[in-house]
Amino acid sequence: MTTDDDPALGLFQVLRDDGSVDEARDPKLDDATLLRLFRHMLNIRIVDERMLARQRQGKVGFYGASTGQEATPIVTGMLLHERDWVFQALREGAIMLVRGFPLETWLAQIYGNDADVAKGRQMPMHMSGKAVNHVSWSSCLGPQLPQAVGMAWAAKMKGHDDVISVAFTGDGATSEPDFHAAMNFAGVYRPPCVIVCQNNHWAISVPVSKQTASQTFAIKARAYGLPGIRVDGNDVLALWAVLSAAFDRARRGEGPTFVEALTYRIGAHSSSDDPTRYRSEEEVERWRQKDPIARFERYLRARGLVTDESRKAMEDELTAEVLAAIRAVEVHPWPAREELLDDVFEERPWHLEEQRAELVAGPEAPKPGH
């Protein structure tokens, strides 16, 4: 068997670099769906650009952009059903926006102000929202994997046959014990879940070559009794074909799937990182030529769905919406400090009551932006 014949060793692709497609693998999406995909991808790139600028201005403390990795979360968000659950890693927060979570509320989590549903208690970019069944992640990536498998197992036990969970990991977190626990449990109990590894080649500054000796990450699934498939993570159409099949398989009760999406983190790991210290600009430029948005746009232009005029109009409209949302969010104050000790106990014990009283009696905190 050659790597082309083995889904865990080969690379499933539909979209060629020149904008043409492999007709045998094309999921045949309608024009409206294609344009929605493009709009969502362009939107999160605009959000990332604007929020990185806000971080550099000192208005937010931390930001992790998804530049170069937009395809996987956007496709996932569009394929999910309303009752499905998502357990993200760092770069999948855009799924919430695709599923209808308000942009202003999403941005408020980054600022940590009183419009944040998490009440400012999480680090920026640790998105969550019960309204869209989206669970926050831990900065020490890995715990979200057994959580997702456990949630899927709970849905199965309760007879919720139409509910699946999707968990995300990077290449680095596959070295964590939580990865093994999740994969083993998934293989044994076969809950309705899909585990997606966004292999962007760098776990901060650690390259894949120092992360594993396996030929691919997808091949690891075989040892746990799961099907593994490796897909071009910069190919929107390939992702749609692979993820929709994996999601449908889980819904039919046929068990979990492990998907390795081969992609690249074009920007820094986060606003705290300087990637020039560990990788070459030549490497980055090679992958910039495979930018998932530009690649998809070539396909849409070939179909006559995008022109220079429509592209500019869409970008101008999205930019205006993003800037309006940012302005609306930035006027919100910090959460009231007396709320700091809420939501821990049903009835607050005496020692926390004393601490709360001392906190409230102290000097006022500076307002946002001061």
Secondary structure as GFF3:
##gff-version 3
##sequence-region A 1 370
A	DSSP	alpha_helix	31	56	.	.	.	ID=ss1
A	DSSP	alpha_helix	71	79	.	.	.	ID=ss2
A	DSSP	beta_strand	85	87	.	.	.	ID=ss3
A	DSSP	alpha_helix	94	98	.	.	.	ID=ss4
A	DSSP	alpha_helix	103	111	.	.	.	ID=ss5
A	DSSP	three_ten_helix	130	132	.	.	.	ID=ss6
A	DSSP	beta_strand	134	135	.	.	.	ID=ss7
A	DSSP	alpha_helix	144	157	.	.	.	ID=ss8
A	DSSP	beta_strand	165	170	.	.	.	ID=ss9
A	DSSP	three_ten_helix	172	175	.	.	.	ID=ss10
A	DSSP	alpha_helix	177	189	.	.	.	ID=ss11
A	DSSP	beta_strand	193	199	.	.	.	ID=ss12
A	DSSP	beta_strand	202	203	.	.	.	ID=ss13
A	DSSP	beta_strand	206	207	.	.	.	ID=ss14
A	DSSP	three_ten_helix	208	210	.	.	.	ID=ss15
A	DSSP	alpha_helix	220	223	.	.	.	ID=ss16
A	DSSP	beta_strand	228	232	.	.	.	ID=ss17
A	DSSP	alpha_helix	236	251	.	.	.	ID=ss18
A	DSSP	beta_strand	257	262	.	.	.	ID=ss19
A	DSSP	three_ten_helix	275	277	.	.	.	ID=ss20
A	DSSP	alpha_helix	281	288	.	.	.	ID=ss21
A	DSSP	alpha_helix	292	302	.	.	.	ID=ss22
A	DSSP	alpha_helix	308	330	.	.	.	ID=ss23
A	DSSP	three_ten_helix	337	339	.	.	.	ID=ss24
A	DSSP	alpha_helix	350	361	.	.	.	ID=ss25
###
